[in-house]
Amino acid sequence: MRVRVVIAGSGAYIPEEVIPTSAFASAEFYTAEGKRYEQSPSEITARFEALTGIRERRWAPQHVSLVEGLARAARQALASGIPEKDHSSIQLHGIYVAHNFGEVHEGGYSEMVPSLASRLKQVLNIADRCSAVDVVAGCPGWVHALYLAVQDLEQTGEPNQYALVVGGDFLSRVTDEHDRDRMLFGDGAGAILLRTIPEDASEGAGFLGWTILNDGSQTASYLHMGRSYHPEKQKHPRLYLKMHGRKVYEYAVREVPAAISALLRKVGYHLQDIRYLLMHQANAKMNQAILRNLLREWGLSEPPYADFAPSTVETLGNTSVATIPTLYDRLRRSGRLHRGDVVVMVSVGAGMGIAGCVYREV
């Protein structure tokens, strides 16, 4: 039997602790060369907020592990996608977890074995002998994981097969307190539950097309791991997430619109056919530039809808692989998604790479 894969449920873990940009006004910021900035921290934070649009971000408390954050999002997705009467009979075909740093412990060391997917399976008490797969591919990693899950489910040829696709990073635990870029990042996790349905009952719903690309031969070092910018800490072996912000910005505003347009043309859609564009949330200014360039490619002066490209970056910051599923979950829980809506999900990040898909609501 031919089947289609649809989204059955969604969930998100958004930490309660709010870190306003003003909280960094007493930080000691240094350049990559180890020189302290001449501007005061308050001047730096004010300029940062004006440039990025990020007013606040959420950070997970130290007693909450990444696996627990993933589990909270996954439980919501399971609860919203499977009727309670069916909980005892459901079997998962697979669990796919996107992340980039593993479980980061105090002192900065990362625990990657066993896989986070295996640990999530244990925390959720899932006894099925289903696959448990980790995906590490920068911020686009959740879309990569989604692609793998959809391909695996389609191969079953059976209706009512399920898979969990979860993504999360606690970036507060891998960023340098002396690096201005730390203010970009937040913590979080997001999840969706996938289900197969008979193709003849899908009414055209499901995943219609994909783009997975990487330009690493030229751009691999745009995001990387490096030592603290503080001169007294540079001899310490601990590594932190670092980025060449201008190069990342220029790559994203040039390549993301082109990738979206190529994907839409491949599946036979115009930009005006799209209800929602869910973009990776790196900073508000970058997203605005991507949208402007995308509209220009399609000869449009305005988006098809006022809420065409919803944003979370102003209050959540850049949450890496959690961004797209969190955006989707917010739309779904607010009742803004309807049968037949066409949604584009696209993310750009370390590598540099872009991953995206076109999905039609069931």
Residue frames as qw, qx, qy, qz and C-alpha x, y, z in Angstrom:
[[0.000, 0.888, 0.460, 0.000, 0.00, 0.00, 0.00],
 [0.364, 0.414, -0.040, 0.833, 1.15, 3.51, -0.75],
 [0.379, -0.744, -0.468, 0.290, 0.97, 5.86, 2.23],
 [0.190, 0.743, -0.058, 0.640, 1.46, 9.54, 2.93],
 [0.510, -0.249, -0.526, 0.634, 3.07, 10.96, 6.06],
 [0.145, -0.781, -0.218, -0.567, 1.26, 13.72, 7.95],
 [0.111, 0.282, -0.568, 0.765, 1.79, 15.61, 11.19],
 [0.509, -0.486, -0.694, -0.153, -0.41, 14.21, 13.94],
 [0.527, -0.801, -0.254, 0.127, 0.79, 16.19, 16.97],
 [0.433, 0.600, -0.231, 0.632, 3.29, 18.76, 18.21],
 [0.620, -0.732, -0.228, 0.165, 4.88, 20.06, 21.37],
 [0.388, 0.676, -0.257, 0.571, 7.54, 22.39, 22.71],
 [0.640, -0.552, -0.322, 0.427, 9.61, 23.01, 25.80],
 [0.203, 0.743, -0.042, 0.636, 10.16, 26.71, 26.42],
 [0.490, -0.162, -0.578, 0.631, 12.05, 27.40, 29.67],
 [0.219, -0.862, -0.457, 0.020, 10.36, 29.71, 32.14],
 [0.458, -0.607, -0.011, 0.649, 13.41, 31.83, 32.97],
 [0.428, 0.857, 0.201, 0.204, 13.40, 35.00, 30.87],
 [0.583, -0.352, 0.092, 0.726, 16.77, 36.64, 30.24],
 [0.302, 0.930, 0.183, -0.104, 16.24, 40.20, 28.94],
 [0.666, 0.521, -0.075, 0.528, 18.98, 41.75, 26.84],
 [0.152, -0.857, 0.197, -0.451, 19.40, 44.33, 29.58],
 [0.870, -0.481, 0.109, 0.019, 20.70, 41.52, 31.84],
 [0.841, 0.168, 0.045, 0.513, 23.98, 41.62, 29.88],
 [0.106, 0.940, -0.008, 0.325, 24.59, 45.29, 30.71],
 [0.462, -0.794, 0.394, -0.038, 27.23, 44.31, 33.31],
 [0.960, 0.101, 0.169, 0.200, 29.02, 41.72, 31.13],
 [0.260, -0.697, 0.467, 0.478, 32.70, 41.96, 30.15],
 [0.819, 0.528, 0.224, -0.021, 32.74, 41.65, 26.36],
 [0.367, -0.571, 0.524, 0.514, 35.97, 41.12, 24.39],
 [0.595, 0.597, -0.340, -0.418, 36.86, 40.94, 20.72],
 [0.988, 0.131, -0.080, 0.033, 38.13, 37.74, 19.10],
 [0.548, 0.546, -0.393, 0.497, 41.63, 39.20, 19.58],
 [0.620, -0.377, -0.537, 0.431, 41.12, 39.41, 23.34],
 [0.151, 0.143, -0.126, 0.970, 40.69, 43.18, 23.54],
 [0.034, 0.555, 0.694, -0.457, 37.97, 44.67, 25.67],
 [0.206, 0.688, 0.503, 0.481, 35.43, 46.76, 23.77],
 [0.173, 0.128, -0.171, 0.961, 35.68, 50.51, 24.21],
 [0.455, -0.418, -0.275, -0.737, 31.92, 50.88, 24.38],
 [0.370, -0.242, 0.667, -0.599, 30.22, 50.25, 27.70],
 [0.101, 0.149, 0.983, 0.028, 28.22, 47.01, 28.09],
 [0.308, 0.599, 0.543, -0.501, 24.99, 49.03, 28.21],
 [0.310, 0.631, -0.303, -0.643, 25.87, 50.65, 24.87],
 [0.064, 0.229, -0.920, -0.312, 26.70, 47.23, 23.41],
 [0.192, 0.323, 0.908, -0.186, 23.43, 45.67, 24.57],
 [0.341, 0.659, 0.267, -0.615, 21.35, 48.60, 23.32],
 [0.288, 0.547, -0.540, -0.571, 22.97, 48.41, 19.89],
 [0.060, -0.058, 0.990, 0.112, 22.60, 44.63, 19.85],
 [0.310, 0.475, 0.739, -0.363, 18.86, 44.83, 20.50],
 [0.360, 0.692, -0.021, -0.625, 18.42, 47.48, 17.81],
 [0.200, 0.479, -0.727, -0.450, 20.35, 45.41, 15.23],
 [0.097, 0.035, -0.991, -0.090, 18.86, 41.98, 15.95],
 [0.568, -0.318, -0.295, -0.700, 15.41, 42.68, 17.35],
 [0.661, -0.209, -0.704, 0.153, 16.09, 40.24, 20.21],
 [0.330, -0.697, 0.138, -0.621, 14.67, 41.64, 23.44],
 [0.596, -0.442, 0.575, -0.343, 14.90, 38.47, 25.52],
 [0.591, 0.226, -0.758, -0.161, 15.63, 34.76, 25.44],
 [0.839, -0.431, 0.088, -0.322, 14.83, 31.77, 27.67],
 [0.285, 0.497, -0.798, 0.185, 17.49, 29.72, 29.44],
 [0.821, -0.271, -0.479, -0.149, 16.90, 26.34, 31.03],
 [0.514, -0.745, 0.351, -0.240, 17.70, 26.01, 34.74],
 [0.134, 0.564, -0.815, 0.023, 20.77, 23.92, 35.54],
 [0.476, -0.105, 0.816, -0.311, 18.73, 21.13, 37.12],
 [0.783, 0.464, 0.255, -0.326, 16.89, 20.49, 33.82],
 [0.487, -0.242, 0.686, 0.484, 18.85, 18.29, 31.43],
 [0.293, 0.313, -0.481, -0.765, 18.54, 18.55, 27.67],
 [0.191, -0.122, -0.953, -0.200, 17.02, 15.06, 27.58],
 [0.035, 0.498, 0.721, -0.480, 14.34, 16.19, 30.02],
 [0.229, 0.507, -0.047, -0.830, 13.63, 19.22, 27.83],
 [0.269, 0.157, -0.771, -0.555, 13.32, 16.95, 24.80],
 [0.108, -0.270, -0.951, 0.108, 11.02, 14.66, 26.78],
 [0.163, 0.504, 0.462, -0.711, 8.71, 17.51, 27.78],
 [0.349, 0.417, -0.337, -0.769, 8.28, 18.50, 24.13],
 [0.257, 0.077, -0.912, -0.310, 7.85, 14.87, 23.05],
 [0.049, 0.331, 0.864, -0.377, 5.19, 14.15, 25.68],
 [0.321, 0.515, 0.186, -0.773, 3.14, 17.09, 24.42],
 [0.355, 0.342, -0.610, -0.620, 3.43, 15.87, 20.84],
 [0.162, -0.077, -0.983, -0.036, 2.34, 12.36, 21.81],
 [0.121, 0.421, 0.704, -0.558, -0.56, 13.63, 23.91],
 [0.343, 0.533, 0.017, -0.773, -1.82, 15.97, 21.19],
 [0.373, 0.391, -0.636, -0.551, -1.49, 13.43, 18.39],
 [0.357, -0.044, -0.929, -0.087, -2.77, 10.14, 19.79],
 [0.619, -0.489, -0.167, -0.592, -6.20, 9.70, 21.41],
 [0.343, -0.503, 0.670, -0.424, -5.87, 8.55, 25.02],
 [0.902, 0.008, 0.288, -0.321, -7.83, 5.37, 24.27],
 [0.863, 0.468, -0.178, 0.072, -5.10, 4.35, 21.80],
 [0.095, -0.834, 0.522, -0.155, -2.09, 5.02, 24.03],
 [0.698, -0.354, 0.617, -0.081, -1.68, 1.41, 25.10],
 [0.848, 0.309, 0.421, 0.087, -1.74, 0.04, 21.55],
 [0.380, 0.904, -0.179, -0.075, 0.45, 2.59, 19.78],
 [0.840, -0.184, 0.238, 0.452, 3.82, 1.49, 18.47],
 [0.083, 0.894, -0.231, -0.375, 6.50, 3.90, 17.33],
 [0.876, 0.441, 0.016, 0.196, 8.43, 3.16, 14.16],
 [0.658, 0.231, -0.169, 0.696, 11.27, 5.50, 15.13],
 [0.315, -0.898, -0.151, 0.267, 12.58, 8.33, 17.31],
 [0.608, 0.456, 0.067, 0.646, 14.74, 10.97, 15.63],
 [0.387, -0.845, -0.170, 0.329, 16.51, 13.59, 17.71],
 [0.504, 0.656, -0.018, 0.562, 18.31, 16.61, 16.27],
 [0.481, -0.851, 0.013, 0.210, 20.87, 18.38, 18.45],
 [0.540, 0.756, -0.262, 0.262, 24.41, 19.72, 18.11],
 [0.039, 0.669, -0.581, 0.462, 26.17, 19.44, 21.46],
 [0.565, -0.131, -0.801, 0.149, 24.80, 16.42, 23.25],
 [0.561, -0.763, -0.320, -0.017, 24.12, 16.66, 26.97],
 [0.355, 0.595, -0.314, 0.649, 26.37, 19.50, 28.16],
 [0.680, -0.556, -0.422, 0.226, 27.46, 19.26, 31.80],
 [0.272, -0.955, 0.083, 0.082, 28.96, 21.79, 34.18],
 [0.515, -0.520, 0.506, 0.457, 32.45, 22.61, 33.02],
 [0.405, 0.636, -0.305, -0.582, 31.41, 22.38, 29.39],
 [0.102, -0.232, 0.931, 0.262, 32.01, 18.73, 28.59],
 [0.670, 0.167, -0.207, -0.693, 29.56, 17.05, 26.27],
 [0.463, -0.077, 0.873, -0.137, 28.07, 13.60, 26.76],
 [0.511, 0.345, -0.417, -0.668, 27.12, 12.01, 23.43],
 [0.539, 0.066, -0.828, -0.143, 26.99, 8.30, 24.31],
 [0.392, 0.352, 0.809, 0.259, 24.50, 6.75, 24.46],
 [0.071, 0.357, 0.431, 0.825, 22.63, 8.73, 21.84],
 [0.250, 0.035, 0.331, -0.909, 20.13, 11.32, 23.03],
 [0.652, -0.021, -0.415, -0.635, 17.46, 9.46, 21.07],
 [0.608, -0.085, -0.782, 0.110, 18.17, 6.32, 23.09],
 [0.158, -0.094, -0.612, 0.769, 18.07, 8.27, 26.34],
 [0.423, 0.002, -0.020, -0.906, 14.85, 9.98, 25.31],
 [0.673, -0.075, -0.642, -0.360, 13.34, 6.59, 24.56],
 [0.459, -0.124, -0.771, 0.424, 14.28, 5.47, 28.06],
 [0.060, 0.071, 0.383, -0.919, 12.90, 8.59, 29.74],
 [0.561, 0.028, -0.193, -0.804, 9.62, 8.21, 27.84],
 [0.529, -0.095, 0.799, -0.268, 9.53, 4.51, 28.82],
 [0.725, 0.448, -0.214, -0.477, 9.03, 3.39, 25.21],
 [0.691, -0.270, 0.670, 0.009, 9.50, -0.37, 25.07],
 [0.808, 0.571, 0.101, -0.106, 9.11, -0.71, 21.27],
 [0.698, -0.257, 0.398, 0.537, 12.25, -1.93, 19.52],
 [0.460, 0.861, 0.200, 0.082, 12.06, 1.03, 17.19],
 [0.628, 0.347, -0.081, 0.691, 15.04, 2.92, 15.82],
 [0.333, -0.894, -0.145, 0.263, 16.51, 5.76, 17.90],
 [0.669, 0.383, 0.162, 0.616, 18.60, 8.07, 15.75],
 [0.256, -0.755, -0.063, 0.601, 20.58, 11.23, 16.53],
 [0.549, 0.658, 0.263, 0.443, 21.11, 13.87, 13.81],
 [0.381, -0.682, 0.017, 0.624, 23.86, 16.50, 14.13],
 [0.490, 0.440, 0.458, 0.597, 23.70, 18.97, 11.23],
 [0.111, 0.067, -0.050, 0.990, 23.72, 22.49, 12.66],
 [0.356, 0.218, 0.350, -0.839, 20.51, 24.50, 12.95],
 [0.630, 0.190, -0.407, -0.634, 18.95, 22.71, 9.92],
 [0.050, 0.203, -0.971, 0.118, 19.35, 19.41, 11.78],
 [0.473, 0.223, 0.660, -0.539, 15.69, 19.12, 12.75],
 [0.669, 0.518, -0.111, -0.521, 14.61, 19.32, 9.10],
 [0.321, 0.430, -0.836, -0.113, 17.24, 16.68, 8.28],
 [0.191, -0.022, 0.913, -0.361, 15.76, 14.46, 11.00],
 [0.596, 0.393, 0.319, -0.624, 12.26, 15.13, 9.66],
 [0.560, 0.517, -0.493, -0.421, 13.38, 14.06, 6.19],
 [0.154, 0.264, -0.949, 0.071, 14.82, 10.78, 7.51],
 [0.353, 0.147, 0.763, -0.521, 11.69, 10.04, 9.51],
 [0.636, 0.464, 0.066, -0.613, 9.34, 10.71, 6.58],
 [0.481, 0.457, -0.690, -0.289, 11.40, 8.54, 4.24],
 [0.003, 0.141, -0.961, 0.239, 11.45, 5.69, 6.77],
 [0.468, 0.270, 0.599, -0.591, 7.71, 5.89, 7.39],
 [0.618, 0.484, -0.217, -0.579, 6.88, 5.96, 3.69],
 [0.321, 0.374, -0.858, -0.143, 8.86, 2.75, 3.24],
 [0.334, -0.018, 0.845, -0.418, 6.64, 0.88, 5.70],
 [0.296, -0.100, -0.705, -0.636, 3.69, 0.97, 3.31],
 [0.325, -0.454, -0.821, 0.124, 1.38, 0.66, 6.30],
 [0.216, -0.711, -0.142, -0.654, -1.13, 3.17, 7.71],
 [0.642, -0.726, -0.017, -0.246, -1.08, 4.23, 11.37],
 [0.800, -0.027, -0.218, 0.559, 2.67, 4.02, 11.77],
 [0.218, -0.973, -0.065, -0.044, 4.13, 6.72, 14.03],
 [0.706, 0.135, -0.197, 0.666, 7.46, 8.47, 14.55],
 [0.314, -0.897, -0.150, 0.272, 8.70, 11.21, 16.86],
 [0.582, 0.469, -0.008, 0.664, 10.95, 13.95, 15.48],
 [0.459, -0.847, -0.187, 0.192, 12.43, 16.04, 18.27],
 [0.561, 0.499, -0.131, 0.647, 15.01, 18.82, 18.31],
 [0.441, -0.890, -0.109, -0.027, 16.69, 20.73, 21.08],
 [0.610, 0.276, -0.309, 0.675, 19.82, 22.54, 22.18],
 [0.421, -0.857, -0.214, 0.206, 20.61, 24.42, 25.37],
 [0.585, 0.601, -0.050, 0.542, 22.89, 27.01, 23.80],
 [0.309, -0.891, 0.169, -0.286, 23.34, 28.93, 27.05],
 [0.826, -0.468, 0.299, 0.095, 25.65, 26.08, 28.09],
 [0.798, 0.134, 0.310, 0.500, 27.97, 26.28, 25.06],
 [0.301, 0.833, 0.119, 0.449, 28.35, 30.05, 24.60],
 [0.553, 0.040, -0.301, 0.776, 31.11, 32.32, 25.90],
 [0.213, -0.829, -0.443, 0.267, 30.01, 34.91, 28.48],
 [0.273, -0.615, 0.162, 0.722, 32.63, 37.29, 27.04],
 [0.199, 0.108, 0.690, 0.688, 31.36, 37.03, 23.46],
 [0.346, 0.197, 0.081, -0.914, 28.64, 39.47, 22.34],
 [0.488, 0.039, -0.686, -0.539, 27.12, 36.71, 20.20],
 [0.100, -0.144, -0.922, 0.347, 26.01, 34.95, 23.36],
 [0.307, 0.293, 0.352, -0.834, 23.07, 37.33, 23.44],
 [0.454, 0.177, -0.552, -0.677, 21.74, 35.76, 20.22],
 [0.449, 0.030, -0.883, -0.133, 21.01, 32.37, 21.70],
 [0.632, -0.308, 0.279, -0.654, 18.26, 30.75, 23.73],
 [0.133, -0.127, 0.978, -0.103, 17.39, 27.27, 25.01],
 [0.690, 0.168, 0.169, -0.684, 14.48, 25.11, 23.99],
 [0.220, -0.043, 0.954, 0.200, 13.12, 21.93, 22.44],
 [0.608, 0.277, -0.031, -0.743, 10.39, 21.15, 19.94],
 [0.293, -0.042, 0.952, 0.080, 8.73, 17.98, 18.68],
 [0.650, 0.181, -0.185, -0.715, 6.24, 16.68, 16.18],
 [0.577, -0.004, 0.809, -0.113, 4.54, 13.31, 15.91],
 [0.345, 0.314, -0.588, -0.660, 4.25, 11.87, 12.40],
 [0.646, 0.140, 0.691, -0.293, 1.67, 9.34, 11.23],
 [0.009, -0.084, 0.782, 0.617, 1.09, 7.43, 8.01],
 [0.586, 0.386, 0.423, -0.573, -2.28, 7.46, 6.29],
 [0.643, 0.323, 0.639, 0.271, -3.42, 5.73, 3.08],
 [0.206, -0.128, 0.340, 0.908, -2.48, 7.80, 0.05],
 [0.096, -0.431, -0.674, -0.592, -6.01, 7.66, -1.35],
 [0.357, -0.766, -0.530, 0.071, -7.33, 9.17, 1.90],
 [0.496, -0.302, -0.125, 0.804, -4.78, 11.98, 2.12],
 [0.223, 0.909, 0.353, -0.021, -6.52, 14.52, -0.16],
 [0.511, 0.716, -0.092, 0.467, -3.09, 15.74, -1.23],
 [0.436, -0.861, 0.210, -0.153, -1.84, 16.33, 2.31],
 [0.917, -0.212, 0.102, 0.321, 1.66, 15.49, 3.45],
 [0.349, -0.660, 0.353, 0.565, 5.23, 16.35, 2.53],
 [0.679, 0.698, 0.191, -0.124, 5.44, 17.46, -1.08],
 [0.675, 0.617, -0.173, 0.366, 9.11, 18.27, -1.60],
 [0.702, -0.622, 0.019, 0.345, 12.50, 18.76, 0.02],
 [0.474, 0.773, -0.288, 0.308, 15.74, 20.67, -0.32],
 [0.779, -0.569, 0.125, 0.232, 18.88, 19.51, 1.48],
 [0.637, 0.657, -0.122, 0.384, 22.09, 21.30, 0.52],
 [0.647, -0.668, 0.054, 0.364, 25.48, 22.15, 1.96],
 [0.473, 0.837, -0.145, 0.234, 28.18, 24.59, 0.86],
 [0.741, -0.638, 0.106, 0.179, 30.81, 23.39, 3.32],
 [0.783, 0.213, 0.108, 0.574, 33.69, 23.53, 0.86],
 [0.250, 0.558, 0.018, 0.791, 33.59, 27.32, 1.15],
 [0.353, -0.623, 0.009, -0.697, 31.66, 28.03, 4.33],
 [0.749, -0.255, -0.603, 0.104, 32.37, 25.29, 6.88],
 [0.474, -0.100, -0.465, 0.741, 34.12, 27.63, 9.32],
 [0.160, -0.550, -0.158, -0.804, 31.44, 30.33, 9.47],
 [0.691, -0.578, 0.145, -0.410, 30.23, 28.69, 12.69],
 [0.684, 0.269, -0.622, 0.271, 32.78, 26.75, 14.70],
 [0.726, -0.649, -0.206, 0.100, 34.01, 25.96, 18.18],
 [0.452, 0.570, -0.297, 0.619, 36.69, 28.13, 19.76],
 [0.493, -0.256, -0.562, 0.613, 38.14, 29.28, 23.06],
 [0.156, -0.850, -0.412, 0.288, 36.89, 32.13, 25.23],
 [0.363, 0.778, 0.064, 0.509, 37.54, 35.68, 24.09],
 [0.458, -0.879, 0.120, -0.060, 38.67, 36.63, 27.59],
 [0.426, 0.698, -0.551, 0.168, 42.50, 36.86, 27.47],
 [0.286, -0.480, 0.745, -0.365, 42.95, 35.09, 30.83],
 [0.788, 0.055, 0.519, -0.326, 40.75, 32.18, 29.73],
 [0.663, 0.602, -0.309, -0.318, 42.17, 31.62, 26.26],
 [0.157, 0.470, -0.867, 0.059, 44.64, 29.01, 27.54],
 [0.575, -0.013, 0.692, -0.437, 41.80, 26.95, 28.98],
 [0.104, -0.045, 0.893, 0.436, 40.90, 24.01, 26.70],
 [0.342, 0.529, 0.703, -0.331, 37.14, 24.52, 26.94],
 [0.120, 0.115, 0.563, 0.810, 35.52, 25.39, 23.60],
 [0.281, 0.527, 0.467, -0.652, 32.50, 27.58, 22.90],
 [0.499, 0.624, 0.562, 0.215, 30.22, 28.20, 19.94],
 [0.171, -0.543, 0.165, 0.805, 31.71, 30.95, 17.75],
 [0.542, 0.625, 0.543, 0.144, 30.55, 32.55, 14.52],
 [0.233, -0.087, 0.273, 0.929, 31.54, 34.98, 11.80],
 [0.267, 0.573, 0.594, -0.497, 28.29, 36.89, 12.02],
 [0.299, 0.627, -0.196, -0.692, 28.63, 39.03, 8.91],
 [0.146, 0.260, -0.859, -0.417, 29.49, 36.04, 6.72],
 [0.138, 0.304, 0.927, -0.170, 26.57, 34.04, 8.12],
 [0.294, 0.636, 0.327, -0.634, 24.21, 36.97, 7.47],
 [0.277, 0.551, -0.449, -0.647, 25.39, 37.46, 3.89],
 [0.040, 0.068, -0.971, -0.227, 25.13, 33.74, 3.14],
 [0.185, 0.412, 0.832, -0.322, 21.63, 33.44, 4.57],
 [0.329, 0.661, 0.210, -0.641, 20.08, 36.48, 2.90],
 [0.275, 0.500, -0.596, -0.566, 21.51, 35.38, -0.46],
 [0.177, 0.146, -0.954, -0.190, 21.06, 31.61, -0.39],
 [0.240, 0.264, 0.828, -0.434, 17.89, 31.00, 1.62],
 [0.517, 0.526, 0.132, -0.663, 15.54, 32.90, -0.76],
 [0.401, 0.452, -0.669, -0.434, 17.11, 31.09, -3.72],
 [0.031, 0.060, -0.993, 0.096, 16.67, 27.70, -2.03],
 [0.380, 0.377, 0.626, -0.567, 13.03, 28.40, -1.15],
 [0.509, 0.553, -0.152, -0.641, 12.24, 29.54, -4.69],
 [0.300, 0.346, -0.844, -0.280, 13.91, 26.51, -6.25],
 [0.126, 0.104, 0.944, -0.286, 11.96, 24.21, -3.93],
 [0.457, 0.471, 0.395, -0.643, 8.63, 25.87, -4.73],
 [0.493, 0.521, -0.419, -0.556, 9.23, 25.63, -8.45],
 [0.114, 0.225, -0.965, -0.076, 10.17, 21.97, -8.09],
 [0.155, 0.295, 0.894, -0.300, 6.81, 21.15, -6.48],
 [0.057, 0.465, 0.654, 0.594, 4.84, 23.46, -8.77],
 [0.225, -0.800, -0.499, 0.244, 3.83, 26.17, -6.31],
 [0.205, 0.697, 0.001, 0.687, 3.97, 29.96, -6.45],
 [0.214, 0.071, -0.571, 0.790, 4.91, 31.91, -3.36],
 [0.436, -0.171, 0.039, -0.883, 1.32, 33.17, -3.23],
 [0.764, -0.164, -0.551, -0.293, 0.16, 29.56, -2.72],
 [0.519, 0.005, -0.689, 0.507, 2.00, 29.38, 0.61],
 [0.448, -0.790, -0.341, -0.243, 0.09, 30.11, 3.82],
 [0.531, -0.825, 0.182, 0.061, 3.03, 30.14, 6.22],
 [0.639, 0.549, -0.420, 0.337, 6.77, 30.43, 5.86],
 [0.744, -0.665, 0.061, 0.040, 8.50, 29.04, 8.95],
 [0.545, 0.673, -0.362, 0.346, 12.09, 30.26, 8.84],
 [0.707, -0.195, -0.405, 0.545, 14.97, 29.64, 11.18],
 [0.208, -0.954, -0.147, -0.157, 15.04, 32.47, 13.70],
 [0.711, 0.056, -0.199, 0.672, 18.63, 33.75, 13.86],
 [0.127, -0.372, -0.273, 0.878, 17.81, 37.41, 14.20],
 [0.361, 0.709, 0.506, -0.333, 14.88, 39.57, 13.16],
 [0.171, 0.763, -0.279, -0.557, 16.83, 41.77, 10.76],
 [0.118, -0.276, 0.874, 0.382, 18.16, 38.75, 8.88],
 [0.313, 0.401, 0.859, -0.052, 14.69, 37.27, 8.55],
 [0.297, 0.800, 0.230, -0.469, 13.34, 40.55, 7.23],
 [0.087, 0.638, -0.552, -0.530, 16.11, 40.70, 4.63],
 [0.223, -0.005, 0.952, 0.212, 15.47, 37.08, 3.58],
 [0.340, 0.607, 0.682, -0.227, 11.76, 37.82, 3.17],
 [0.227, 0.797, -0.080, -0.554, 12.42, 40.98, 1.14],
 [0.010, 0.460, -0.757, -0.464, 14.72, 39.10, -1.23],
 [0.274, 0.208, 0.938, 0.037, 12.24, 36.24, -1.53],
 [0.348, 0.726, 0.449, -0.387, 9.37, 38.57, -2.39],
 [0.148, 0.722, -0.364, -0.569, 11.56, 40.29, -4.96],
 [0.168, -0.192, 0.905, 0.341, 12.27, 36.96, -6.67],
 [0.199, 0.447, 0.871, 0.049, 8.53, 36.42, -7.12],
 [0.054, 0.371, 0.351, 0.858, 7.73, 39.98, -8.14],
 [0.405, -0.719, -0.560, -0.074, 5.78, 40.73, -4.97],
 [0.076, 0.597, -0.243, 0.761, 5.86, 43.86, -2.85],
 [0.529, -0.413, 0.407, -0.619, 3.97, 42.36, 0.10],
 [0.119, -0.102, 0.983, -0.098, 3.71, 38.86, 1.63],
 [0.315, -0.294, -0.759, -0.489, 0.59, 36.87, 0.65],
 [0.539, -0.678, -0.490, -0.096, -0.70, 37.18, 4.25],
 [0.166, -0.868, 0.223, -0.410, -0.02, 39.60, 7.08],
 [0.654, -0.557, 0.492, -0.142, 1.13, 36.73, 9.31],
 [0.834, 0.464, -0.284, -0.087, 2.92, 34.92, 6.46],
 [0.640, 0.329, -0.546, 0.430, 6.29, 34.62, 8.24],
 [0.625, -0.755, -0.123, -0.158, 5.67, 34.33, 12.01],
 [0.389, 0.577, -0.504, 0.512, 8.56, 35.22, 14.29],
 [0.770, -0.583, -0.258, 0.041, 9.72, 34.07, 17.72],
 [0.676, 0.230, -0.262, 0.649, 13.26, 35.43, 17.76],
 [0.082, -0.689, 0.105, -0.713, 12.33, 38.65, 19.58],
 [0.633, -0.564, 0.241, -0.472, 11.41, 36.73, 22.75],
 [0.975, -0.168, 0.144, 0.011, 13.10, 33.32, 22.37],
 [0.167, -0.718, 0.592, 0.326, 16.33, 34.18, 20.55],
 [0.590, 0.415, -0.636, -0.274, 18.00, 31.66, 18.27],
 [0.741, -0.308, 0.506, -0.317, 17.04, 28.22, 19.60],
 [0.079, -0.389, 0.872, 0.287, 18.86, 26.22, 16.91],
 [0.183, -0.068, -0.922, -0.335, 17.14, 22.93, 16.02],
 [0.046, 0.452, 0.783, -0.425, 14.18, 23.70, 18.28],
 [0.124, 0.302, -0.042, -0.944, 13.13, 26.73, 16.22],
 [0.362, 0.001, -0.619, -0.697, 11.06, 25.22, 13.41],
 [0.376, -0.352, -0.856, -0.040, 9.09, 22.68, 15.51],
 [0.133, -0.419, -0.518, 0.734, 8.44, 25.38, 18.13],
 [0.214, 0.203, -0.217, -0.930, 7.11, 27.73, 15.45],
 [0.403, -0.137, -0.769, -0.476, 4.89, 24.97, 14.06],
 [0.306, -0.372, -0.818, 0.312, 3.60, 24.05, 17.51],
 [0.023, 0.347, 0.292, -0.891, 2.65, 27.66, 18.24],
 [0.355, 0.089, -0.432, -0.825, 0.67, 27.88, 15.01],
 [0.427, -0.185, -0.860, -0.210, -1.04, 24.57, 15.63],
 [0.265, -0.389, -0.738, 0.483, -2.02, 25.28, 19.24],
 [0.092, 0.314, 0.143, -0.934, -3.30, 28.73, 18.40],
 [0.520, 0.527, 0.643, -0.196, -5.73, 27.27, 15.87],
 [0.211, 0.743, -0.221, -0.596, -4.15, 29.17, 12.98],
 [0.014, -0.262, 0.870, 0.417, -3.47, 26.06, 10.86],
 [0.717, 0.279, 0.283, -0.573, -6.27, 24.68, 8.72],
 [0.759, 0.170, 0.612, 0.143, -6.82, 21.76, 6.39],
 [0.633, 0.661, 0.290, 0.280, -5.11, 22.37, 3.05],
 [0.109, -0.963, 0.210, 0.126, -2.77, 25.11, 4.30],
 [0.844, 0.360, -0.155, 0.365, 0.62, 24.87, 2.61],
 [0.470, -0.858, 0.183, 0.103, 3.58, 25.47, 4.90],
 [0.683, 0.544, -0.352, 0.337, 7.23, 25.92, 3.98],
 [0.688, -0.703, 0.125, 0.126, 9.75, 25.06, 6.70],
 [0.704, 0.558, -0.191, 0.395, 13.36, 26.09, 6.10],
 [0.589, -0.779, 0.110, 0.187, 16.46, 26.44, 8.24],
 [0.588, 0.678, -0.291, 0.332, 20.01, 27.61, 7.62],
 [0.601, -0.764, 0.229, -0.052, 23.04, 27.04, 9.80],
 [0.385, -0.655, 0.618, 0.202, 26.47, 25.64, 10.54],
 [0.824, 0.180, 0.514, 0.157, 28.13, 24.00, 7.61],
 [0.402, 0.180, 0.273, -0.855, 26.84, 26.18, 5.98],
 [0.018, 0.192, 0.940, 0.282, 23.76, 24.27, 5.00],
 [0.476, 0.041, 0.038, -0.877, 20.09, 24.76, 4.20],
 [0.016, -0.181, -0.982, -0.060, 17.29, 22.26, 4.70],
 [0.397, 0.153, 0.158, -0.891, 13.65, 22.81, 3.87],
 [0.121, 0.258, 0.947, 0.149, 10.37, 21.19, 2.95],
 [0.405, -0.111, -0.206, -0.884, 6.88, 21.95, 1.66],
 [0.002, 0.193, 0.943, -0.273, 4.06, 20.48, 3.73],
 [0.398, -0.293, -0.354, -0.794, 0.29, 20.53, 3.14],
 [0.338, -0.158, 0.646, -0.666, -1.93, 20.28, 6.21],
 [0.177, -0.203, -0.947, -0.178, -4.19, 17.26, 6.54]]
